[in-house]
Amino acid sequence: MEDLQLFLLNKLFVTSLFYVRYVDNIALALQLIFPSTVHITKGIAYDMLKPWLGNGLLTSTDKQWFHDRKLIGPTFHFSILDQFAVILSEKAEILTKCFEKKMRDNPGKAINIFPFIVNATLDIICETAMGVDVHAQEVVNKYTSTVHQASTLIMDRMIQPWYWIDWLYYLLPAGKQFKSTLDILHGFTKKVISKKKIERRSQNTKLENEDNEFNIGKRKRKAFLDLLLDQNEKDDTPLTDDELRAQVDTFMFEGHDTTAVAITWTLFLLGNNLEHQEKVHEELEEIFGDSEVPASVKELSQLKYLERVIKETLRIFPSVPLIMRELEEDVKIDHYTLLKGTSVTLAILLTHRNPAVWPDPLKFDPDRFLPENSQNRNPYAYIPFSAGPRNCIGQRFALLEEKTVLTAILRKWRVKSVKTIDTIEYGGSLILRPVDEVFIHFTPKK
């Protein structure tokens, strides 16, 4: 019976994908679902994230989602994000040193940038989300390697439907391995939350050295977990420890791979479009001159061309290429009616590459995002962070991180891609990851 139910659900999934893909105006179809406060339940594929993320903000729905979104929202306020700028700059500087070492060890050779950038974004999210310095770029430790492993296992499971049946999956080697990774990840997050609570109760910014494996409490800056605990103490229905763990694990999952692929694809596209890259360098020279001081938030806000470059990258390579929702009511789209209970796939990648809206869609042209070129565009024609009430709560943080890391790299080097957009392979399920190695040549600017 479970196999039959799974088969029927998959048939609904495929059918809805066909409908939303071929309606006359994709953006108008998305406009019916994204702004809705009714159709906020994620599709069945997201159930595979729940063993790790529980009912965190990505996977929850109904009253719990509304409550949690309201609770967590203030922790992502732009004014609060300024305090993370120092952490972003520190981790970006470590990344440039890692590239420099790789170049010294392999002079003249192109570098596969993606693993380096994934480690940098994992470094960033660990310290900003939990206040934990894991040194992901410098050493391999159990937690960071397990995060990579869990993400890979989830992606593998999503593209193999026979793994969707829980009892079968957990009998197989992949399922047993996944359960083992969850024990490590949940154990670590629970330990951090427990220590943070002890720290808050004692009003002590340091923990005992002998039990301070990752320098928890070493710095006075607050992490998202600290801010979340602040909000939680003021809430009428505070989150339990398991619910807090689910939210922190959600930050970890959503906060490193998505920004890593965005930074990687930006460098890749700039390395294929040298005339646009030169404009970025001209803007960097104008703002920073010969200074080697890390970029401030104010300086980053002045990088308008780089901002358009990032936007155009996210148009061609949206970090999350599709989003799944389960309809709570019948929805009429163009000539079709999608029935209540149908799982629909909202294809962001197809929307961003719709030639009716974006002429020559694979051409890299940051000027598409000049104000005069954007004013008459349907707001749902460009949705790299989703849209409506379930839009990405961390989008401002993500853009600040991407600007910081890209600026640190491009102030030092010019980049040239080995592969082109026609020859590079990419895919995945929830994240638009490169399948191929992304080799880049670095040339010092000085």
Buried (B, 14 or more C-beta within 10 A) or exposed (E): EEEEEBEEBBEBBEBBBEBBEEBEBBBBBBBBBBBBEEBBBBBBBBEBBBBBBBBBBBBBBEEBBBBBBEBBEEBBEEEBBEBBBEBBBBBBBBBBEBBBEBBEEEEEEBBBBBBBBBBBBBBBBBBBBBBBBBBBBEEEEEBBEBBBBBBBBBBEBBEEBEBBBEEEBBEEEBBEBBEBBBEBBBEBBBBBBEBBBEBEEEEEEEBEEEEEEBBBBBBEEBBBBBBBBEBBEEEEEEBEEEBBBBBBBBBBBBBBBBBBBBBBBBBBBBBBBBEBBEBBBEBBEEBBEEEEEBBEBEBBEBBEBBBBBBBBBBBBBBBBBBBBBBBBEEBEBBEBEBEEEBBBBBBBBBBBBBEEBBEEBEEBBBEBBEEEEBEEBBEBBBBBBBBBBBEBBBBBBBBBBBBBBBBBBBBBBBBBBBBEBEEBEBEBBBBBBBEEBBBBBBEEEE
